[in-house]
């Protein structure tokens, strides 16, 4: 239940063609340490370009984050994607809202994020394909650092 369907160093390392071949048409993407580092304010050009190419290929994209509205809304607007802040991941509420927004079946949606116990677990609970990325940086919220210890134990030898 907890293992991701795929690992990737960064979001921009996931080939669009691979997602299409898997029947994925929509993406639920995490923000912090997936799209940009902890407390950073500028999105990396690689991620901006990857999202733009995904749009061009017809992917529907929604950002789901546990972070607060102002930060999430600002960055989602830069990427031209809908967003759901304060999502309380891994609880299914944010994922279900994103699924309704995407107007796709659960098996057509991939969740991309850097945390096993929020992004992957929440995505699995909702029946989505999951992709676990490496965190962009080691700085993080205290509770996240706590859970990262258990992530390392659970993922030992699987990456």
Secondary structure, DSSP 8 states (H G I E B T S, - for coil): --S-SEEESSGGGS-HHHHHHTT--EEEE--BTTTB-TT--S--HHHHHHHHHHHHTT-EEEEE-SS-HHHHHHHHHHHT-EEE-S--TTSSHHHHHHHHHHT--GGGEEEEES-IIIIIHHHHHTT-EEEEE--S-S---HHHHHHHHHHHHHHTTT-
